[in-house]
């Protein structure tokens, strides 16, 4: 009788779980499956301990260890292979502030942006003259520190340190603009909504390498990329 009751309870539970998984978002399904596997393994171990069959478990683990090691080596080799291929063609990263919408091309590493507010609205940074860029920088420094930091990163990348010799005002040291949303983090890393943890880490590593200070990057851009990774990792 007890077994029949337990079987019916398990059947009802499975039906409810299947219904819930069908309505859940992809992220909720992934988290739920992880929890099911975790508690399933814990429950199986408990049953083995209670029934005195735990030695069989040790035997199975001993037999599985060599295969697990091979799997980890193969997985590491596959990750290295994917990293060596570089980013998928056509991917970009997008960062938007009050004055600028900046775009980084993952393939070439080129950084460009569009002015979305203030003077020169609607024009690309690459279309502005040196004097116009300096004028835009002065406006950004006066009204929005994040925009100024982003524009300084663009100038460092395209003009080296030469522009700083002509600019005597203090550089901007803005922190990233508050907590990032998931959509903003995805745009910054150039990822799709259902990106895996491996894809998040790969995108973060590639972008940090491209935006290293030796290659025209800034602390502001690095902070944005790091925050985007942390936001997406916490959401998984």
Buried (B, 14 or more C-beta within 10 A) or exposed (E): EEEEEEEEEEEEEEEEEEEEEEEEEEEEBBBBEEEEEEEEEEEEEEEBEEEEEEEEEEEEEEEEEEEEEEEEEEEEEEEEEEBEEEBEEEBBBBBBBBBBBBBBBBEEBBBBBBBBBBEBEEBEBEEBEEEBBBBBBBBBBEEBBBBBBBBBBBBBBBBEEEBEEEBEEEBBEBEBBEEBEBEBBBBBBBBEEEBEEEBBBBBBEBBBEBBEEEEBBBEBBBBBBBBBBBBBEEEE
